[in-house]
């Protein structure tokens, strides 16, 4: 599958700086979308590939920090790099506490900004890959029989085959057959991986399975 284009989203009301940032990003091969306000940004379509948001702290109509909180409340996950000419330690600490990648002061240094953007894009790419992997796992899980799902949960809880056989009233060899079928359907290469899959699917708490 071809990797989707990464996009840097810039919300900056200073036209000159906004255009300058756009030129900088294009010069290093990055695709950029430029916005003068949060409202303009909200009218646009979300990128279908990895993205990073470069967000000015002080904007007309709404502050960047408030917008960061709104995005979080809406479960819209996007790495944010804050830029400001009027920042202070309190602002910086709050932004980073709320998940910002970086909090940079103007005048911006190109290398520092690009490093932060690349980090943001890498994090968003990893998040998207994780979500895609989980979706694929859920699809494979649908192919399991009720008995295979039941045994998967027992295995993830650390139960041995003979214990599972006793728990659900079938023979130990039958448990192993069902377990083998389930692992094959899920492409699990080991019992620990089988257990981690159960945790990712929410069948058991993350730390219930054997590692």
C-alpha positions in Angstrom: 0.0 0.0 0.0 1.4 3.4 -1.0 2.0 5.7 1.9 -0.4 8.7 2.0 1.0 12.2 1.7 2.0 13.9 4.9 0.5 17.4 5.5 1.5 20.3 7.7 -1.4 22.5 8.7 -0.5 26.1 9.6 -2.9 28.4 11.5 -1.2 31.8 11.6 -2.9 35.2 11.2 0.2 37.0 10.2 0.1 36.8 6.4 3.8 37.4 5.8 4.8 34.8 8.4 2.2 32.3 7.2 3.4 32.5 3.6 7.0 32.3 4.7 6.3 29.1 6.6 4.6 27.7 3.6 7.7 28.4 1.4 10.0 26.8 4.0 7.9 23.6 4.1 7.7 23.4 0.4 11.4 23.9 0.1 12.0 20.7 2.1 9.4 18.7 0.2 6.5 19.0 2.7 2.9 19.6 1.7 1.4 22.6 3.5 -2.1 23.9 4.0 -2.2 27.5 5.2 -5.0 29.1 7.3 -5.5 32.6 8.8 -7.8 31.6 11.5 -9.3 28.6 13.4 -12.6 29.1 11.6 -10.9 28.8 8.2 -9.2 25.6 9.4 -12.5 24.1 10.5 -14.1 24.7 7.1 -11.4 22.6 5.4 -11.4 18.8 4.9 -9.2 16.8 7.2 -6.1 15.3 5.6 -6.3 11.6 4.8 -2.7 11.0 5.7 -0.3 11.9 8.6 -0.6 15.5 9.7 0.9 18.0 12.1 -0.6 21.3 13.1 1.5 24.4 13.5 -0.6 26.7 15.7 -0.2 30.3 16.7 -1.0 30.8 20.4 -2.7 34.2 19.8 -5.3 34.2 17.0 -8.3 36.4 16.2 -11.4 35.1 17.8 -9.9 32.2 19.6 -6.6 31.3 21.3 -4.5 28.4 20.1 -4.5 26.9 23.6 -8.3 26.9 23.8 -8.5 25.3 20.3 -6.1 22.6 21.5 -8.5 21.7 24.3 -11.4 21.7 21.9 -9.6 19.3 19.5 -8.9 17.0 22.5 -12.5 17.1 23.7 -13.7 16.2 20.1 -11.2 13.3 20.1 -9.5 14.8 17.1 -6.0 13.6 17.5 -3.4 15.7 15.7 0.1 16.6 16.9 0.5 20.3 17.6 3.5 22.6 17.4 2.8 25.9 19.1 4.4 29.1 17.9 4.1 32.5 19.6 5.7 35.9 20.1 4.1 36.4 23.5 4.6 33.1 25.3 5.5 32.5 28.9 6.4 29.5 31.0 2.9 29.0 32.2 1.6 28.8 28.7 4.4 26.5 27.6 3.9 24.1 30.5 0.1 24.0 29.9 0.5 23.3 26.2 3.0 20.5 26.7 0.9 19.0 29.5 -2.0 18.9 27.1 0.1 17.0 24.6 1.8 19.6 22.4 4.9 18.4 20.5 6.8 21.7 21.1 6.2 25.3 22.1 8.4 27.7 20.0 8.9 31.4 20.3 9.2 33.8 17.4 11.4 34.6 15.6 11.4 30.9 14.7 14.5 29.0 13.8 13.9 26.9 10.7 15.8 23.8 11.9 14.0 23.8 15.3 10.6 24.2 13.7 11.3 21.5 11.1 12.5 19.0 13.8 9.3 19.5 15.7 7.2 19.1 12.6 9.0 15.9 11.6 8.5 14.5 15.1 4.8 15.4 15.0 4.3 13.7 11.6 6.1 10.6 12.8 3.8 10.4 15.8 0.7 10.8 13.7 2.0 8.2 11.2 2.5 5.7 14.1 -0.9 6.5 15.5 -2.6 5.9 12.1 -0.7 2.7 11.6 -1.7 1.5 15.1 -5.4 2.2 14.3 -5.2 0.4 11.0 -3.6 -2.6 12.6 -6.3 -2.7 15.3 -9.0 -2.5 12.7 -7.5 -5.4 10.8 -7.2 -7.4 14.0 -10.9 -6.8 14.7 -11.8 -8.0 11.3 -9.8 -11.2 11.8 -11.3 -11.7 15.2 -14.8 -11.8 13.7 -13.8 -15.1 12.0 -13.3 -16.8 15.4 -15.9 -19.2 16.6 -17.5 -18.5 20.1 -15.5 -21.4 21.5 -12.3 -20.0 20.1 -13.0 -16.6 21.5 -13.7 -18.1 24.9 -10.4 -20.0 24.9 -8.5 -16.9 23.7 -9.7 -15.1 26.8 -8.7 -17.9 29.1 -5.3 -18.1 27.5 -4.8 -14.3 27.8 -5.6 -14.6 31.5 -2.7 -17.0 31.9 -4.7 -20.2 32.2 -3.0 -23.5 31.2 -4.7 -25.8 28.6 -5.6 -28.4 31.3 -7.1 -25.6 33.5 -9.1 -24.3 30.6 -10.3 -27.8 29.8 -11.5 -28.2 33.4 -13.1 -24.7 33.4 -15.3 -25.2 30.3 -15.7 -28.9 30.4 -13.9 -30.2 27.3 -10.7 -32.2 26.8 -7.2 -30.7 26.9 -6.5 -31.8 23.3 -9.7 -30.1 22.2 -8.6 -26.9 23.9 -5.3 -27.0 22.1 -7.0 -27.6 18.7 -9.3 -24.6 19.2 -6.3 -22.5 20.5 -4.3 -23.4 17.4 -7.2 -22.5 15.0 -7.7 -19.2 16.8 -4.0 -18.3 16.6 -3.8 -19.2 12.9 -6.8 -17.1 12.1 -5.3 -14.1 14.0 -1.8 -14.6 12.6 -0.5 -14.9 16.2 3.0 -16.4 16.2 3.2 -17.1 19.9 1.1 -17.4 23.0 2.4 -14.0 24.4 1.4 -12.3 21.1 -2.0 -14.1 21.3 -2.4 -12.6 24.8 -1.4 -9.1 23.6 -4.0 -9.4 20.9 -6.7 -10.2 23.4 -5.7 -7.1 25.4 -5.8 -4.9 22.3 -9.2 -6.2 21.5 -10.4 -5.3 25.1 -11.1 -8.9 26.0 -8.9 -8.7 29.1 -7.1 -5.8 30.9 -3.8 -4.8 29.3 -1.7 -6.4 32.1 -3.8 -9.5 32.6 -2.1 -11.5 29.9 1.3 -13.2 30.2 4.1 -11.4 28.5 
